[in-house]
Structures are given as C-alpha cells and as structure tokens.
Amino acid sequence: MISDIQARKAKPKDKPYKLADEKGLYLYITPQGGKLWRFDYRYEGKRKTLSLGVYPDVSLSDARDKRDDARKLIAAGGDPSEQRKAIKAANAERAANSFEVIAREWHQTHMADKTEDHAKRTLTRLEKDVFPWMGARPLADIEAPEILAVLRRVEQRGANELAHNVKRTIGQVFRFAIATGRASRNPVPDLQGALKPVVVEHYAAITDPVKIGELLRAVDGYTGELATRCAFRLSFLVMLRPGEVRKAEWEEINIERKEWRIPAHKMKMRDEHIIPLSQQAIEIFEEIRPLTGHGRYVFPSVRTHERPMSENTITGALRRLGYTGNEMTAHGFRAMASTRLNEAHLFHADAIERQLAHGERDSVRAAYHRAQYLPERVKMMQWWADYLDGLKNGAEVIQFKHAG
C-alpha cells in the first residue's frame, strides 16, 4: 500500500512507473510529472485497465472508493469499462436531445417560411429567456413546474405578454420533439391558467382630425435626414406596418402602374400585398429616388445601404417632434387610417381590411382576395391622401365627390 505522502512526493523519471497500492489500484507517474490513478482487473479472462482520475484532484481515499465500487460491479458480473462507455453514450444522447438542440432544430425547420424579423425575434426570445435556464436539460425530462419557473422569470420583470409568447414557443418545441420521436408528451398544456392573463394594449394613435392635421404640419417641419422625412410622410399614406415601410425595395415600386407590390415572404400574413399609390405617395418616391434609387432599399440605413432603415427611426422622429409613446407610435398610422376611413362610410369595410393586410390564413382564399376590391382601394388610397392634405391645411372634413 502507498500513503498520501508517497503519492504527493513521487517525482517523475525518464520512464513511466507505478506506485502500487492494493487490489489492483496504483498511481501511474509519467515522465512529464502527471500522476494518474489506475485500476487493473480481469473480466472474462482478459486483463483490463480502468482510469480513476488524476492526483491530487482525486485523493488516495477517493481512488480506493472508486476501485471498491468497480470491484463490486465485477463481482456482480459487470464490466466497469463497459459501464463507463454506456454512461458516456447515454450522456451524449441526452446532450443531443437537450431542449436547446431540439429547439434550434425546430426553429430552423419551423421558421423556414416565416419573415426574417419574426424568426430572429423567436430565436432571441429562446436564447435570452429559456436556454440559460433549461437549454442543457434533456427535453424528455422537463416537466411543467420547471417550465413554469422559466416563465415566472419573464413574468416577474413585467413582460406578461412575452411570458405567454415564450410559453407558446416552448409548447411548439415539445410538439416537434414528439413528432420526431424524442418525447412522449407535451407538459405545456398543464400550465393552463398558471400565468397572469394578458391585458391587450393597442398601439397609441392619433385619430382626431384636428390633431392629425397638427402632426402632418409638424412632419412637414421635420429637419432630420431626407430619407427619414420621406419614410415619415409615406407612413401616413400606405397603411402599412413600420417594418414593411422601412424595408421597401425599389424593385417593388412601379411608378407607371402606380402600385407597390410587397412579396409574400415580407408580409406578416405571408401573402403578397398590393398598395395602390396615390399621387402624393408617388411624389415622395420621386423625391427620394435621386438619393437612394441606385441601391436596393428605398430607405436604407444611414450606416450602410446594404441594410434597411433602423426599426426605431420613425419612433425616434416622433419623439423629436415631441410626441410621447402614449400619444403616437409608428404602428399608429394604421389605426389612424382605419379609424378615419371607417368613420367616413365611403368605402366597403372589407376593402379597408384588405388594404390593412389583415390577411386570409387559407392559401386559396388569400390568392383570391389579393386583388379583391382593388379598384375601390385605388380610389380609397387617393381619397385618403387628399383627405390628409385637407387636414394639413386646416380643414376637418373633406367631402368625397364620388366613391364608386
């Protein structure tokens, strides 16, 4: 037997050598000074060696305990080396089926037909709010209380709606795991009612005609970048989401046909969208063309023309004009148009909804409705632009001469 002092004071030699303990355990000293615990044993008539760790990280006492555990396994008919291989294989399989691995696989598959922004937001949500807490856990071992703990962290920072979105995403990952044979059940439905309900808050929007006129005059006086000013003015006229405006590409704009066609992959509802262009909208495109018409984006980033304008540009412009988030948002231009157009009672409500791209989920219906009410929408968009001009000039109501 050896003592801890002998192990500690053992010096390297020109060749490897052993300090024997007992029952097959010994300390193997390398010429480089490494001290390795090893255990020699026989299994089914063959001599085998099991590594038990490095001294002093594994003490003499610990090495003996590991040797004794191995001897018990041998006495029971097992092979310590094969057991270790099996454990490593099981751990590797568990790692390969961790929540993060499966979630990233789901994201790559599920987000293939989603917008780039949506895919990025979903992955960021997972990376920030889920993976740090249960990403390394085998997905099949995760139960409802563990998921709830993750969601509570999101909820406790006041992001209640986000907590519900994260819950929905986790459920989708579990359904994917079940479909691919790596889980047998989805625990997310067990959390029904566990989170605080979402209180729907609509985007702040100015809908009063007088205040719309004030905002239009303020925008006319905006002294920032020309691209920002043009995007700002266009936002009033096209009834689009902010991301759809800032990502406008020149190849989508047809001045001769007076229309803007946004391809399906860029739209939230995954359906090509047609925007009839009023004369006022065309004038904005013609104003910005000399500055950006040689590139891809109508409103490129100030840093590089390879990317579109920042998502915070219009919001920042609103704030510089003195409008708070409780008064007006970049999303508010859609509510502004919807409210005033519906209250005008001049156009079919479905034509307004179609122009807002509140799209059809069914692909056949979506294809049919893509151009539905288009003649009426052409007239509506020009009326809306003329109406805004009237408000900017101080008029509260403009009579539409002919809506049909």
C-alpha positions in Angstrom: 0.0 0.0 0.0 1.0 3.6 -0.5 0.4 6.6 1.6 -0.7 10.1 0.6 2.8 11.4 1.4 4.3 9.0 -1.0 1.8 10.0 -3.7 2.5 13.6 -3.1 6.3 13.3 -3.1 6.6 11.0 -6.1 8.9 12.5 -8.7 8.9 11.9 -12.5 11.6 9.7 -14.0 12.9 9.1 -17.5 10.3 6.4 -18.0 6.7 5.9 -16.6 6.5 3.9 -13.4 3.9 2.7 -10.9 3.4 3.1 -7.2 1.3 0.1 -6.2 -1.5 0.3 -3.6 -3.5 -2.9 -3.3 -6.3 -4.9 -5.0 -5.2 -3.7 -8.5 -5.0 0.1 -7.7 -1.8 2.0 -8.4 -0.6 5.5 -9.2 0.9 5.9 -12.6 3.6 8.6 -12.9 4.5 9.9 -16.3 7.9 11.5 -17.3 6.1 14.8 -17.6 5.0 14.6 -13.9 1.4 13.5 -14.4 0.0 11.3 -11.6 -2.9 9.1 -12.8 -4.9 6.6 -10.7 -5.5 3.3 -12.5 -7.1 0.0 -11.6 -6.1 -3.3 -13.3 -8.7 -6.1 -13.3 -9.7 -9.2 -15.2 -13.0 -9.6 -16.9 -14.0 -12.8 -18.7 -10.3 -13.9 -18.7 -9.0 -10.6 -20.2 -6.8 -8.1 -18.4 -8.3 -4.6 -18.5 -7.4 -1.2 -17.0 -9.8 1.5 -15.7 -8.7 5.1 -15.3 -9.9 6.6 -11.9 -8.7 10.2 -12.2 -5.8 12.5 -11.7 -4.0 13.0 -8.4 -4.4 15.2 -6.3 -7.8 16.1 -7.8 -8.8 12.6 -6.9 -7.3 11.8 -3.5 -6.0 8.4 -2.4 -9.1 7.8 -0.4 -11.4 8.7 -3.3 -9.4 6.4 -5.6 -9.8 3.5 -3.3 -13.6 4.1 -3.1 -13.8 4.1 -6.9 -11.7 0.9 -7.0 -14.0 -0.8 -4.5 -17.1 0.3 -6.5 -15.6 -1.3 -9.6 -14.8 -4.5 -7.7 -18.4 -4.8 -6.5 -19.6 -4.4 -10.1 -17.2 -7.1 -11.3 -18.4 -9.4 -8.5 -21.9 -8.8 -9.7 -20.9 -9.8 -13.3 -20.5 -6.4 -14.8 -17.6 -4.7 -16.6 -16.6 -1.3 -15.2 -15.1 -0.2 -18.6 -18.2 -1.1 -20.5 -20.4 0.6 -17.9 -18.4 3.8 -18.3 -18.8 3.7 -22.1 -22.6 3.2 -21.6 -22.8 6.2 -19.3 -20.8 8.3 -21.8 -23.1 7.2 -24.6 -26.2 7.9 -22.5 -24.9 11.4 -21.6 -24.1 12.1 -25.2 -27.6 11.1 -26.3 -29.1 13.2 -23.5 -27.0 16.2 -24.7 -28.1 15.6 -28.3 -31.7 15.6 -27.1 -31.4 18.6 -24.9 -34.0 21.3 -25.1 -31.7 23.8 -26.8 -30.6 21.3 -29.5 -34.2 20.3 -30.3 -35.4 23.9 -30.1 -32.8 25.1 -32.6 -33.7 22.3 -34.9 -37.4 23.2 -34.6 -36.5 26.9 -35.3 -34.6 26.0 -38.4 -37.5 23.9 -39.7 -40.5 25.9 -38.4 -39.2 29.4 -39.4 -38.3 28.5 -42.9 -41.4 30.2 -44.3 -41.6 33.0 -41.7 -40.4 36.6 -42.0 -36.8 37.2 -41.1 -37.8 39.6 -38.3 -40.2 37.0 -36.8 -37.6 34.2 -37.0 -35.0 36.5 -35.3 -37.3 37.6 -32.5 -38.3 34.0 -31.8 -34.7 32.8 -31.5 -33.6 35.8 -29.4 -36.5 35.1 -27.1 -35.3 31.5 -26.6 -31.7 32.5 -26.2 -32.4 35.1 -23.6 -35.3 33.7 -21.6 -35.2 29.9 -22.0 -31.8 28.4 -22.9 -29.9 29.8 -19.9 -32.3 28.0 -17.6 -33.2 24.7 -19.2 -31.4 24.6 -22.6 -29.0 21.9 -21.4 -31.7 19.7 -19.9 -32.9 16.6 -21.8 -36.2 17.7 -23.2 -37.9 14.5 -22.3 -37.1 15.0 -18.6 -38.6 18.5 -18.4 -41.9 18.8 -16.6 -44.4 21.6 -16.1 -43.0 23.1 -12.9 -39.6 23.6 -14.5 -41.2 25.4 -17.4 -43.3 27.5 -15.1 -40.2 28.6 -13.2 -38.7 29.8 -16.5 -41.9 31.7 -17.4 -42.2 33.2 -14.0 -38.8 34.9 -14.5 -40.2 36.6 -17.6 -43.4 37.5 -15.9 -41.7 38.9 -12.9 -40.0 41.6 -14.9 -43.3 42.8 -16.1 -43.2 41.2 -19.6 -46.5 39.4 -19.2 -47.4 39.1 -22.9 -43.8 37.9 -23.6 -44.2 35.2 -21.0 -47.3 33.9 -22.9 -45.4 34.0 -26.2 -42.5 32.1 -24.6 -44.9 29.5 -23.3 -46.4 29.1 -26.7 -43.0 28.7 -28.3 -41.9 26.1 -25.7 -45.1 24.2 -26.5 -44.3 24.2 -30.2 -40.8 22.8 -29.5 -42.3 20.0 -27.4 -44.8 19.1 -30.2 -41.9 19.0 -32.7 -40.0 16.7 -30.3 -43.0 14.4 -30.1 -43.4 14.3 -33.9 -39.7 13.4 -34.3 -39.8 10.7 -31.6 -37.8 12.4 -28.9 -40.6 13.0 -26.4 -43.8 11.3 -25.5 -45.8 14.2 -24.1 -46.1 18.0 -24.0 -46.3 19.3 -20.4 -47.1 22.9 -21.6 -50.9 22.4 -21.6 -50.6 21.5 -17.9 -49.8 25.2 -17.3 -53.2 26.4 -18.4 -54.2 29.3 -16.2 -50.8 29.4 -14.4 -49.8 32.8 -15.9 -51.4 36.1 -15.4 -53.8 36.9 -18.3 -52.6 39.3 -21.0 -54.2 42.7 -21.0 -54.4 43.8 -24.6 -52.9 47.2 -25.1 -53.4 48.8 -28.5 -50.7 51.0 -30.1 -51.2 54.6 -29.4 -52.6 56.5 -32.4 -53.8 60.0 -33.2 -57.3 59.7 -34.8 -58.8 63.1 -34.1 -58.8 65.1 -37.4 -57.5 68.3 -35.9 -54.6 66.6 -34.2 -53.8 64.6 -37.4 -53.5 68.0 -39.1 -51.2 69.2 -36.4 -49.0 66.1 -36.7 -48.9 66.5 -40.5 -47.7 70.1 -40.2 -45.1 69.0 -37.6 -43.8 66.4 -40.0 -43.5 68.9 -42.8 -41.3 70.9 -40.5 -39.1 67.9 -39.6 -35.4 68.8 -40.3 -33.8 65.4 -40.0 -32.5 63.1 -42.7 -34.3 63.3 -46.0 -34.9 59.5 -46.0 -36.4 59.7 -42.5 -38.6 62.6 -43.5 -39.8 60.7 -46.6 -40.5 57.5 -44.7 -42.3 59.5 -42.1 -44.6 61.1 -44.7 -45.1 57.9 -46.6 -46.2 56.2 -43.3 -49.4 58.3 -43.3 -50.3 57.3 -46.9 -49.8 53.5 -47.2 -51.4 51.9 -44.2 -48.5 49.5 -43.6 -46.7 48.2 -40.6 -43.5 50.1 -39.8 -41.3 47.2 -40.8 -43.0 47.0 -44.2 -42.3 50.7 -44.8 -38.7 50.7 -43.8 -37.9 47.6 -45.8 -39.4 49.0 -49.1 -37.3 48.0 -52.1 -37.1 49.8 -55.4 -37.8 46.7 -57.4 -41.2 46.5 -55.6 -42.3 50.0 -56.7 -43.9 50.5 -60.1 -44.4 54.3 -60.6 -46.0 53.8 -64.1 -48.7 51.4 -62.7 -49.0 53.4 -59.5 -48.6 50.5 -57.3 -46.3 48.9 -54.7 -46.3 45.1 -54.5 -44.7 43.6 -51.4 -43.8 39.9 -51.8 -45.4 37.3 -49.6 -42.2 36.5 -47.6 -42.0 40.0 -46.3 -45.6 40.2 -45.1 -46.9 39.1 -41.7 -49.7 37.1 -43.2 -47.4 35.5 -45.8 -49.5 36.8 -48.7 -48.4 39.2 -51.5 -49.8 42.7 -50.8 -50.7 45.4 -53.3 -50.6 49.0 -52.3 -52.2 51.4 -54.8 -50.1 54.6 -54.8 -51.7 57.9 -54.5 -50.2 60.8 -56.4 -48.8 62.1 -53.1 -47.1 58.8 -52.4 -45.6 58.8 -55.9 -44.2 62.3 -55.3 -42.4 61.0 -52.2 -40.8 58.1 -54.1 -39.7 60.5 -56.8 -38.3 62.9 -54.2 -36.1 60.2 -52.6 -35.1 58.4 -55.8 -32.1 60.6 -56.6 -30.7 59.8 -53.2 -31.3 56.1 -52.9 -32.6 54.9 -56.3 -29.2 53.3 -57.2 -29.5 50.9 -54.3 -31.8 48.1 -53.1 -33.7 49.9 -50.3 -35.8 53.0 -50.7 -35.0 53.9 -47.1 -31.5 52.4 -46.4 -29.6 52.5 -43.1 -27.5 55.7 -42.5 -24.6 53.3 -41.9 -24.8 51.1 -44.9 -27.0 50.9 -48.0 -26.9 47.1 -47.6 -29.5 47.2 -44.8 -32.8 49.0 -44.4 -33.5 51.9 -42.1 -33.4 51.1 -38.4 -36.7 49.9 -36.8 -36.5 52.8 -34.3 -36.1 55.6 -36.9 -39.7 56.7 -37.2 -40.3 56.3 -33.5 -37.3 58.5 -32.8 -38.6 61.1 -35.2 -41.9 61.2 -33.5 -40.2 61.7 -30.1 -38.1 64.5 -31.5 -41.3 66.2 -32.6 -42.5 66.0 -29.0 -44.9 63.1 -29.3 -44.8 60.5 -26.5 -45.4 56.8 -26.7 -48.8 57.4 -25.1 -49.8 59.8 -27.9 -48.5 58.3 -31.2 -46.4 55.3 -32.3 -45.0 54.1 -35.6 -47.8 51.5 -35.7 -50.4 54.1 -35.0 -50.6 55.3 -38.7 -52.6 52.1 -39.5 -55.1 52.8 -36.7 -55.3 56.4 -37.8 -56.3 55.4 -41.4 -58.6 52.6 -40.3 -60.5 54.8 -37.9 -61.0 57.8 -40.2 -61.8 55.6 -43.3 -64.4 53.5 -41.4 -66.0 56.7 -39.9 -66.2 58.2 -43.4 -68.6 55.5 -44.5 -67.5 55.9 -48.1 -65.8 52.6 -48.6 -66.6 48.9 -48.0 -65.3 47.8 -44.7 -63.7 44.7 -46.3 -61.8 47.0 -48.7 -60.3 48.8 -45.8 -59.4 45.5 -44.1 -57.9 44.2 -47.3 -55.8 47.3 -47.6 -54.6 46.9 -44.0 -53.4 43.4 -45.0 -55.5 41.7 -42.3 -55.0 38.6 -44.5 -56.6 35.3 -45.1 -55.0 32.2 -43.5 -56.2 29.9 -46.2 -53.9 30.0 -49.2 -56.7 29.6 -51.8 -58.8 32.4 -50.2 -55.6 34.5 -49.8 -54.8 34.2 -53.5 -58.4 35.1 -54.4 -58.5 38.1 -52.1 -55.1 39.5 -53.0 -56.6 41.9 -55.5 -60.2 41.9 -54.2 -61.7 45.4 -54.0 -58.6 46.7 -55.9 -60.5 49.3 -58.0 -62.2 50.6 -54.8 -58.9 50.5 -52.9 -57.2 52.6 -55.7 -59.9 55.3 -55.2 -59.7 55.0 -51.4 -56.0 55.5 -51.2 -56.2 58.6 -53.3 -59.1 59.9 -51.3 -57.1 59.2 -48.1 -54.1 61.2 -49.4 -56.3 64.1 -50.4 -58.1 64.0 -47.1 -54.8 64.2 -45.2 -53.8 67.2 -47.4 -57.0 68.9 -46.4 -56.4 68.2 -42.7 -52.8 69.6 -43.0 -54.3 72.7 -44.5 -56.7 73.1 -41.6 -59.9 71.5 -42.9 -61.6 69.0 -40.6 -63.8 67.3 -43.3 -63.4 66.8 -47.0 -66.3 65.6 -48.9 -65.5 62.8 -51.4 -67.1 63.6 -54.7 -67.5 60.1 -56.0 -66.7 56.8 -54.1 -68.0 54.5 -56.8 
